[in-house]
Amino acid sequence: MTVPAALPGPGSDGPHPDGTIRQIGLAGALSANLLNMIGIGPFITIPLALAAMGGPQALLGWLLGALLCLCDGFVWAELGSALPRSGGPFHYLREAFGPAKLGRLFGFLYLWQTLLIGPMSIASGTVGLAHYATFLWPALTGWGIAALAAGVCLLNTGLLWRDVRSVQRLSVAVSAIVIGACLWIIVSGAFHFDAARAFSFPAGAFSPTSAFWMGLGAATLIGVYDYGGYNNVCMLGGEVREPRRTIPRAVLISIPLVATLYVGLNLSILGVLPWQQAMKSQAVVADFMQVIYGHAGGVIVAVLILIASWASALVVLLGYSRVPFTAAVEGEFFAPFARLHPRGRFPTVALLFMGAASAVACLVSLDNLIAALIVVQTLFQYTAQCFAVVLLRRQKRPDAASGFRMPLYPLPLVVTLIGWLFIVGTSRPIHILGGIAAMMLGTAVFLGLARRRASWPFER
């Protein structure tokens, strides 16, 4: 069957059936991922990882997190290539599990989850930004931190009220600045690196005790949070040019690139600051640069980190605003969320909702935002997507035959599932129970709506 010129297929570069336009190339797709990944995360979580494991052996968490994310990246690359549509996982789960039956529940649960974790993800970046701003503005405390974080969320909502092409140009420019800043930090540390200080492991650092495994789980969770964002291009699938090639390349290039930067950052800091001091720091990178270059060096790097965290939150908001939009286009969410700006062709109601909800989420503490974010995603979406790859392959979709296929299948799926189970199993019970409760409530809401509509599983 031929596709009408006005409604090209998902792999073409013309206007998409949902009204968006494919105008993001590889540079824009890669920068969208990199800006999401290289945000405030590592600059504020390095002390948390060191404290979780009680020493520089926390590097294991970063390495294990990188391996897990690379395997999960193969999952995202294959799914994004097979179904390159805005809102990514909403379509992956619906199509894999059957759009007429169980896939409807899974698609709805992903949407439900996104309404929770989307604002938390955005807020974690802006709350981290506000905490880091205290290095420049020590009087900023308490409600002032929350107000600054919420203000950045609202500012970004206004900045995204435009054609996506201008955002693409901005993301490419800021990506260059962020990567340049990371390289400056790494090179500075290399010239002052003290191996004895960097690898001063405490006694029993690698003893396989329960405390070691719990600490490794916490450090890996932090690493996964900091690497998170390699899937951002999948949320924008309907706006990506040559998506079957561009999406996998953007995902699989961004992970090793950022992993190299993060391991370099960790080693640079540990080689200059004693880990006992680093794990208690509120602005560890600024403190590190201050040791090398004095106060001016700390101020300069603090400003660069604030720029990175602002841009990261901007791109995360861009990606998550597309999820309720595409669900509404599919008729699975409130119709107003399907509205597009008449000139800029960007979602309006969906963008406003995510911006406002993220501002409210800034009232939650940073550590709880990070833990809840990862556990909720892991309990449902990340594990379900592994099975989605298997189910889509069994469907033998003709449009996916020319797309990306993960190497060594199904080994990456097995490693990914084991990694997610390890993270959940070593998490705090309150976050696990909260994630389960959120999914149960979402299921109840879905069943209530299905009964009202007399749709699956209540068809007449």
C-alpha positions in Angstrom: 0.0 0.0 0.0 1.4 3.4 -0.9 1.5 6.3 1.6 -0.2 9.5 0.6 2.2 12.4 0.0 0.7 14.4 2.8 1.2 11.6 5.3 4.6 10.1 4.8 5.7 7.0 6.6 7.6 7.1 9.9 11.0 6.8 8.2 10.6 9.7 5.8 11.7 13.3 6.2 8.4 15.2 5.4 5.6 16.3 7.7 4.7 13.5 10.1 1.1 12.2 10.5 0.8 13.9 13.9 1.6 17.3 12.4 5.2 17.6 13.4 8.1 18.0 10.9 11.2 16.0 10.6 14.0 18.6 10.9 16.4 17.3 13.5 19.6 15.9 12.0 22.4 13.8 13.6 24.1 16.8 15.2 20.8 18.0 16.7 19.9 14.5 17.8 23.3 13.9 19.4 23.3 17.2 21.1 19.8 16.6 22.5 21.1 13.4 24.1 24.4 15.0 25.3 22.7 18.0 26.9 20.3 15.7 28.7 23.2 13.5 29.9 25.7 16.2 30.7 23.6 18.3 33.0 24.0 19.0 36.7 24.1 15.3 37.5 27.7 14.3 37.9 28.7 17.7 39.3 26.4 17.1 42.4 26.3 13.3 42.6 30.0 12.5 42.7 30.0 13.2 46.5 26.8 11.0 46.9 28.5 8.1 45.1 31.6 8.4 47.2 29.5 8.5 50.4 27.5 5.5 49.3 30.6 3.2 48.9 32.8 5.0 51.4 35.7 5.6 49.1 37.1 5.9 45.6 35.8 2.3 44.8 32.6 4.2 43.9 34.2 4.3 40.4 32.8 0.7 40.1 29.3 2.2 40.2 30.1 4.5 37.3 31.6 1.7 35.3 28.8 -0.7 36.0 26.2 2.0 35.2 27.9 2.7 31.9 27.8 -1.1 31.0 24.1 -1.3 31.9 23.3 1.9 30.0 25.1 0.7 26.9 23.2 -2.6 26.9 19.9 -0.6 27.5 21.0 1.7 24.7 20.9 -1.3 22.3 17.3 -1.7 23.4 16.4 1.9 22.8 18.3 2.0 19.5 16.4 -1.0 18.1 13.0 0.2 19.3 13.7 3.8 18.1 14.7 2.5 14.7 11.7 0.2 14.4 9.1 2.8 15.5 10.6 6.3 15.0 7.7 8.4 16.4 7.5 11.2 18.9 6.6 9.9 22.3 8.9 6.8 21.7 8.0 4.3 24.4 4.3 5.0 24.2 4.4 3.4 20.7 7.0 0.8 21.5 4.9 -0.8 24.3 1.5 -0.4 22.5 2.7 -2.0 19.3 4.8 -4.8 21.0 2.1 -5.9 23.4 -0.9 -5.4 21.0 -2.5 -2.0 20.4 -6.0 -3.5 20.8 -5.5 -5.3 24.1 -2.6 -5.4 26.6 -0.7 -2.8 24.7 -3.4 -0.3 25.5 -2.7 -0.9 29.2 1.0 -0.7 28.8 0.8 2.4 26.7 -1.4 4.1 29.3 0.9 3.0 32.1 3.8 4.6 30.3 1.9 7.8 29.9 0.8 7.6 33.6 4.5 7.0 34.6 5.6 9.9 32.4 3.2 12.3 34.1 5.1 11.4 37.3 8.7 11.0 36.3 8.8 13.7 33.6 8.3 16.5 36.1 10.7 14.8 38.6 13.4 14.4 35.9 13.1 18.1 34.9 13.0 19.2 38.6 16.0 17.2 39.6 18.1 19.2 37.1 16.8 22.6 38.2 16.9 21.7 42.0 20.6 20.6 41.4 21.2 23.9 39.6 19.8 25.8 42.5 21.9 23.9 45.0 25.0 24.6 42.9 24.1 28.3 42.7 24.8 28.5 46.5 28.5 28.4 45.6 28.0 31.8 44.0 25.2 32.9 46.3 25.8 31.5 49.8 22.7 33.2 51.2 20.5 31.1 49.0 18.8 28.5 51.2 15.5 26.7 51.9 12.6 28.2 50.0 15.0 30.3 48.0 16.5 27.2 46.4 13.0 25.8 45.6 11.9 29.1 44.2 15.0 29.4 41.9 14.5 25.9 40.7 10.8 26.4 39.9 11.6 29.7 38.2 14.1 28.0 35.8 11.3 25.4 34.9 8.9 28.3 34.0 11.7 30.1 32.1 12.4 27.1 30.0 8.7 26.6 29.3 8.7 30.1 27.8 11.9 29.5 25.9 10.5 26.3 24.3 7.5 28.3 23.0 9.0 28.4 19.5 9.9 26.4 16.4 12.1 23.4 17.4 14.8 24.4 14.9 15.9 27.3 17.0 16.1 24.9 20.0 18.2 22.6 17.9 20.7 25.4 17.1 20.8 26.3 20.8 21.4 22.7 21.9 24.3 22.2 19.5 26.0 25.5 20.7 25.6 24.7 24.4 26.7 21.1 23.9 30.0 22.4 22.6 30.4 24.6 25.7 29.5 21.8 28.1 31.9 19.3 26.5 34.6 22.0 26.4 34.1 22.7 30.1 34.4 18.9 30.9 37.6 18.6 29.0 39.0 21.7 30.8 38.2 20.0 34.1 39.8 16.7 33.1 42.9 18.3 31.6 43.4 20.5 34.7 43.1 17.4 36.9 45.5 15.4 34.7 48.3 18.0 35.3 47.8 17.8 39.0 46.9 14.1 39.3 48.2 12.2 42.4 47.6 8.5 41.9 48.2 7.7 45.6 45.5 10.2 46.6 43.1 9.0 43.9 43.4 5.3 44.8 43.6 5.5 48.6 41.1 2.8 49.2 40.0 2.3 52.8 40.5 -1.1 54.4 38.0 -3.7 53.2 36.9 -1.5 50.3 36.2 -4.5 48.1 35.0 -7.0 50.7 31.8 -8.6 49.3 29.7 -7.8 52.4 26.1 -6.7 52.3 27.2 -3.1 52.9 29.4 -3.3 49.8 26.6 -4.6 47.6 24.1 -2.1 48.9 26.6 0.7 48.3 27.4 -0.6 44.8 23.7 -0.6 44.0 23.3 3.0 45.3 26.4 4.1 43.3 25.2 2.3 40.2 21.7 4.0 40.5 23.5 7.4 40.7 25.6 6.5 37.6 22.5 5.5 35.7 20.8 8.7 36.7 23.8 10.7 35.5 24.1 8.8 32.2 20.3 9.1 31.7 19.3 11.0 28.6 20.8 8.8 25.9 17.2 8.0 25.0 16.0 11.6 24.6 16.2 11.5 20.8 13.6 8.6 20.9 11.1 11.0 22.5 11.5 13.2 19.4 11.4 10.4 16.9 8.7 12.1 14.7 10.9 15.2 14.3 14.2 13.4 13.4 15.5 13.2 9.8 16.4 9.7 8.5 15.4 8.3 11.9 16.2 4.6 11.2 19.9 5.6 11.0 20.0 8.8 13.1 18.3 7.5 16.2 20.6 4.5 16.8 23.7 6.5 16.0 22.7 9.3 18.4 22.0 6.8 21.2 25.1 4.6 20.8 27.6 7.4 20.3 26.4 9.4 23.3 26.8 6.7 25.9 30.5 5.8 25.5 31.3 9.5 24.9 29.7 10.6 28.2 31.0 7.6 30.1 34.6 8.6 29.1 33.9 12.1 30.3 32.4 11.0 33.6 35.2 8.6 34.5 37.7 11.3 33.6 35.9 13.8 35.8 35.9 11.3 38.7 39.6 10.5 38.4 40.5 14.2 38.0 38.7 15.2 41.2 39.9 12.2 43.2 43.5 12.9 42.1 43.4 16.4 43.5 40.8 16.4 46.4 41.0 13.7 49.1 37.9 11.5 48.8 37.1 12.2 52.4 36.8 15.9 51.6 35.1 15.4 48.2 32.3 13.3 49.6 31.3 16.1 51.9 31.5 18.9 49.3 28.3 20.8 48.2 30.0 22.0 45.0 32.8 19.4 44.5 33.9 20.6 41.0 34.0 24.2 42.0 36.0 23.2 45.1 38.3 21.2 42.9 39.0 24.0 40.4 39.4 26.4 43.3 42.3 24.3 44.6 44.0 24.6 41.2 43.1 28.1 39.9 42.0 29.9 43.1 38.6 31.5 43.7 38.3 32.8 40.1 38.6 29.2 38.7 35.9 28.0 41.1 33.5 30.8 40.0 34.1 30.2 36.3 33.5 26.5 36.4 30.4 27.1 38.6 29.0 29.4 35.9 29.7 26.8 33.2 28.0 24.1 35.3 24.9 26.3 35.8 24.7 26.8 32.0 25.0 23.0 31.5 22.2 22.3 34.0 19.9 24.9 32.6 20.3 23.6 29.1 19.9 20.0 30.2 16.6 20.9 31.9 15.5 22.7 28.8 16.1 19.6 26.6 14.5 17.2 29.1 11.4 19.4 29.1 11.4 19.4 25.3 11.4 15.6 25.2 8.9 14.9 27.9 6.4 17.4 26.6 6.0 15.3 23.4 4.7 12.2 25.3 1.2 13.4 26.5 1.0 15.1 23.1 1.4 12.0 21.1 -0.9 10.0 23.4 -3.6 12.6 22.9 -3.1 12.4 19.1 -3.6 8.6 19.4 -6.9 9.3 21.3 -5.5 7.9 24.6 -5.4 11.1 26.5 -7.3 14.3 26.9 -7.9 16.0 23.5 -6.5 19.4 24.4 -3.0 17.9 24.8 -3.0 17.2 21.0 -3.0 20.9 20.2 -0.1 22.3 18.1 1.0 25.9 17.8 -0.3 27.1 14.4 3.0 28.5 13.3 5.7 26.8 15.3 4.1 23.3 15.1 5.0 22.4 18.7 2.7 21.0 21.4 1.2 23.8 23.5 -0.9 22.3 26.2 1.5 19.4 26.8 4.4 21.8 27.1 2.5 24.0 29.6 1.5 21.1 31.7 5.0 19.6 31.9 6.5 23.0 32.7 4.1 23.8 35.5 4.2 20.2 37.0 8.0 20.4 37.0 7.9 23.7 38.9 5.7 22.1 41.6 8.1 19.0 41.8 10.9 21.4 42.8 9.5 21.2 46.3 10.8 17.6 46.7 14.4 17.0 47.9 17.0 16.2 45.3 17.9 12.7 46.7 14.3 11.6 46.7 13.8 13.0 43.2 16.7 10.9 41.9 15.8 7.7 43.6 12.1 7.8 42.9 12.8 8.7 39.3 15.0 5.7 38.6 13.0 3.1 40.6 9.7 4.0 39.1 11.1 3.9 35.5 12.9 0.6 36.2 9.9 -1.2 37.8 7.8 -0.8 34.6 9.1 0.9 31.5 12.8 -0.3 31.3 12.0 -3.9 32.0 8.9 -3.9 29.8 10.9 -2.5 26.9 13.3 -5.5 27.0 10.3 -7.8 26.4 9.0 -5.4 23.7 12.1 -6.0 21.6 11.5 -9.7 21.6 7.8 -9.3 20.8 8.4 -6.8 17.9 11.0 -9.2 16.4 8.5 -12.0 16.5 6.0 -9.8 14.7 8.5 -9.6 11.8 7.3 -6.1 10.9 8.3 -5.2 7.3 9.1 -1.6 8.2 11.6 -2.7 10.8 13.5 -5.1 8.6 15.8 -2.3 7.4 16.3 -0.8 10.8 18.9 -1.3 13.5 19.3 -4.7 15.1 21.3 -5.1 18.3 24.5 -7.2 18.2 24.8 -10.4 20.2 21.0 -10.6 20.7 19.7 -11.5 23.2 22.7 -11.0 25.5 22.2 -7.2 25.9 18.6 -7.9 27.0 19.7 -10.3 29.6 22.4 -8.0 31.0 19.9 -5.1 31.0 17.3 -7.1 33.0 19.8 -8.3 35.5 21.1 -4.7 36.0 17.6 -3.3 36.5 16.8 -6.0 39.0 20.0 -5.3 40.9 19.2 -1.6 41.2 15.7 -2.2 42.4 16.8 -4.9 44.8 19.3 -2.5 46.5 16.9 0.5 46.6 15.2 1.8 49.7 11.9 0.0 50.4 9.9 3.3 50.4 10.9 4.0 46.8 10.1 0.5 45.7 6.7 0.6 47.4 6.0 4.0 46.0 6.8 2.8 42.5 4.5 -0.2 42.9 1.7 1.9 44.3 2.0 4.4 41.4 1.7 1.6 38.8 -1.2 0.0 40.7 -3.0 3.3 40.8 -2.4 3.8 37.1 -3.8 0.4 36.3 -6.9 1.2 38.4 -7.4 4.5 36.5 -7.0 2.7 33.1 -9.6 0.0 34.1 -12.0 2.7 35.2 -11.7 4.6 31.9 -11.9 1.3 30.0 -15.2 0.4 31.7 -16.7 3.8 30.9 -15.7 3.5 27.3 -16.7 -0.2 27.1 -13.2 -0.9 25.6 -10.7 -3.7 26.4 -11.0 -5.6 28.7 -14.7 -4.6 29.0 -15.8 -4.9 25.4 -19.4 -5.7 24.8 
